[in-house]
Amino acid sequence: MTDPAAARLDGDVGLGLLRTMWRIRLFEERVGQLTRGDEVHGLVHLSIGQEGVAAGVCSQLRLDDVVYSGHRAHGHAIAKGAPLHRIMAELMGRSDGLCQGLGGSMHLVDVEHGFLGATGVVGGNVPLALGSALAGRLLGGDQVAVVFFGDGAVQGGIFIESVNLATLWRLPVILVCENNGFAEFTPRSAHTNVERVSDVVAPYGVVRETVDGNDVVAVRDAFARFLENAREGEGPMLLECLTHRLRGHYEGDPERYREALAAEEWQQLDPILRLQRRGVNERWLDEEATVRIEQGTRDEVDEAVRFGRESPFPPVALATELVYAS
Amino acid sequence: MTETTYLQAITTTLAEAMRADPRVLVLGEDVAEGGPWGATRGLAEEFGAERVRNTPISEAAICGIAIGAAQSGFRPVVEIMFVDFLTLAFDQLVNQAAKAHFMSGGQLQVPLVLRTQGGAGQRGGAQHSQSLEAWLTHVPGLKVVMPSTAADAAGLLASAIADPNPVVFVENKTLYFLREEVADDREPVSLGHARVVRAGRDATVVALSRLVHESVAAAEQLAREGIDVEVIDPRTLVPLDLEAIIESVRRTHRLVVAHEAIEHGGFGAEIVAQVQAAAFDDLDAPIVRVGAPFAPVPFSPPLEDAYLPGQDEVEAAVRATLGRTYGGEH
């Protein structure tokens, strides 16, 4: 017996999630273009198709909650509140980038917004989140630490070391796995016989749930339950989000390892289109609002690009000045 | 003055730091029980299990947790039982801790101390006896400290804990129970300041960790022959007090660089390169290095004894740089 009113998504929440996903989508589409135009540099990993996870999780976090991410981090940074123009400037290697141009796509950090950082080494971010969770608990607060990683990270030893320690010390950390079925260029089945990441952590007693990661509302609901418990000091927990990366592993990846998606398949998998259909059905979204969100976001991304282009490259001396903190 | 050991100096300093600052944590394998040598003995009793945390044998995760806690405002002191096991934590140390401040454009700080111990001489075999400090000095963002005395162990550890950067603090297992008189009103020893252990006129020996003691013994032996050797302990490799070394070389014109680590690619090579670039005209002889042969540390006692550089090798190196052969002939 489901109460149809309870199953309905609050319109403001729905619009907020939609806006966040559009911001990630359009930002990253532009980043893809700028990568091909050689304005964005280096190794760039896009999360197009996976926006539902970032939006569903980060929309519920406070400023003082801490988020860590991996090499595919733009969406998490955006959803946690990092401003688009500062991220764009960073990807362009400019002075006004989040990290003054010293980080780049795989190493975004925005301390002000609780985004303690992306790391380019797969799995290396997991223990860092445990450390922040420990710090939060020792300080007596109710802030939580969240770490995003892909299913590819789970085969690294440090993942199990971290899961073991997090459970042993009952750290208020929420592990969010974006299981997109691919570790870089090869499918999960070629890396492990364990189909579900939630099964990997089962013996440790981690509270866990596997959800459809392309259903942003499902992600949000599952994460809300975890978050409530983590605020009470419980943990760790693992939220496995089954999702689908629509771009290659990195921009320029020839993607010989998979077939292109049929249009109708894409309709099913795209978390943005799915939420929009739901919004229309539930009458909190119409064509006009959709266009308004999309256009407003395009303008914001244009502005971010303009900001990035106008920002100077950092002085060469910066590289030797910021090696040590004083 | 109080008599203390190198090990007691470390324990005392940790306790003082934990008393002074609730953000100081101690993490590592068996640290609540004091660890294999007892460096953390008594800390769990005084500061409790939340701040003195025993960990599983998970070097990478221990380091990562400490880095995360440091980024979130704490001052963790991690113990890695043997420097040889640091290899397991190198991603965290090299890719995360060392680069966090830099890659974040200065937003993050990692005030982490990683205590570990190295060195041979206890028949530990090739995986429990290494001197790996040169690897660490090659990583910008890390500071590398190698105390040779109890007083320096205490003073440098206090500074390392107060430092806003990741500091690797490399102790030496053979020095732990060395007794010495230490002043009661100790001051922290700031990182980057060498100590002239013994003043001399004829040659300078720059020595690290255990080799400081071996070099002083060599200097005393040579003094009987009228050779006056200055011994300098840099105490920290990063930052390196090159000025103190150069100042000495300008007076003695001869330099020996001595460490227990393998000579090939050892930190001595860096000191040699920097000194010759800065003071080539002041040198009267090629600089001589003392280090271990290019081989893993052997287990069999006579082989390990032969492998380890010590007083005899330093003496021979000083004679070589003075152009003297054994027996004092010119």
Chai-1 contact restraints between the chains, C-beta under 6 A:
chainA,res_idxA,chainB,res_idxB,connection_type,confidence,min_distance_angstrom,max_distance_angstrom,comment,restraint_id
A,C99,B,S104,contact,1.0,0.0,6.0,A-B,restraint_1
A,C99,B,G105,contact,1.0,0.0,6.0,A-B,restraint_2
A,Q100,B,G105,contact,1.0,0.0,6.0,A-B,restraint_3
A,L102,B,F102,contact,1.0,0.0,6.0,A-B,restraint_4
A,L102,B,M103,contact,1.0,0.0,6.0,A-B,restraint_5
A,L102,B,G105,contact,1.0,0.0,6.0,A-B,restraint_6
A,G103,B,M103,contact,1.0,0.0,6.0,A-B,restraint_7
A,H107,B,M103,contact,1.0,0.0,6.0,A-B,restraint_8
A,V109,B,S104,contact,1.0,0.0,6.0,A-B,restraint_9
A,V109,B,Q107,contact,1.0,0.0,6.0,A-B,restraint_10
A,V111,B,Q107,contact,1.0,0.0,6.0,A-B,restraint_11
A,L116,B,Q71,contact,1.0,0.0,6.0,A-B,restraint_12
A,V121,B,D91,contact,1.0,0.0,6.0,A-B,restraint_13
A,V121,B,N95,contact,1.0,0.0,6.0,A-B,restraint_14
A,G124,B,D91,contact,1.0,0.0,6.0,A-B,restraint_15
A,G124,B,Q96,contact,1.0,0.0,6.0,A-B,restraint_16
A,P127,B,A61,contact,1.0,0.0,6.0,A-B,restraint_17
A,P127,B,G64,contact,1.0,0.0,6.0,A-B,restraint_18
A,P127,B,I65,contact,1.0,0.0,6.0,A-B,restraint_19
A,L128,B,G64,contact,1.0,0.0,6.0,A-B,restraint_20
A,L128,B,I67,contact,1.0,0.0,6.0,A-B,restraint_21
A,L128,B,G68,contact,1.0,0.0,6.0,A-B,restraint_22
A,L130,B,I65,contact,1.0,0.0,6.0,A-B,restraint_23
A,G131,B,I65,contact,1.0,0.0,6.0,A-B,restraint_24
A,G131,B,I67,contact,1.0,0.0,6.0,A-B,restraint_25
A,G131,B,G68,contact,1.0,0.0,6.0,A-B,restraint_26
A,G131,B,A69,contact,1.0,0.0,6.0,A-B,restraint_27
A,S132,B,G68,contact,1.0,0.0,6.0,A-B,restraint_28
A,S132,B,S72,contact,1.0,0.0,6.0,A-B,restraint_29
A,L134,B,A69,contact,1.0,0.0,6.0,A-B,restraint_30
A,A135,B,A69,contact,1.0,0.0,6.0,A-B,restraint_31
A,A135,B,S72,contact,1.0,0.0,6.0,A-B,restraint_32
A,A135,B,G73,contact,1.0,0.0,6.0,A-B,restraint_33
A,A135,B,F74,contact,1.0,0.0,6.0,A-B,restraint_34
A,I158,B,A60,contact,1.0,0.0,6.0,A-B,restraint_35
A,I158,B,A61,contact,1.0,0.0,6.0,A-B,restraint_36
A,E161,B,S58,contact,1.0,0.0,6.0,A-B,restraint_37
A,E161,B,A60,contact,1.0,0.0,6.0,A-B,restraint_38
A,E161,B,A61,contact,1.0,0.0,6.0,A-B,restraint_39
A,S162,B,A61,contact,1.0,0.0,6.0,A-B,restraint_40
A,L165,B,A61,contact,1.0,0.0,6.0,A-B,restraint_41
A,L322,B,F102,contact,1.0,0.0,6.0,A-B,restraint_42
A,L322,B,G106,contact,1.0,0.0,6.0,A-B,restraint_43
A,V323,B,F102,contact,1.0,0.0,6.0,A-B,restraint_44
A,V323,B,P140,contact,1.0,0.0,6.0,A-B,restraint_45
A,V323,B,G141,contact,1.0,0.0,6.0,A-B,restraint_46
A,Y324,B,N165,contact,1.0,0.0,6.0,A-B,restraint_47
A,A325,B,H101,contact,1.0,0.0,6.0,A-B,restraint_48
A,A325,B,Q109,contact,1.0,0.0,6.0,A-B,restraint_49
A,A325,B,P164,contact,1.0,0.0,6.0,A-B,restraint_50
A,A325,B,N165,contact,1.0,0.0,6.0,A-B,restraint_51
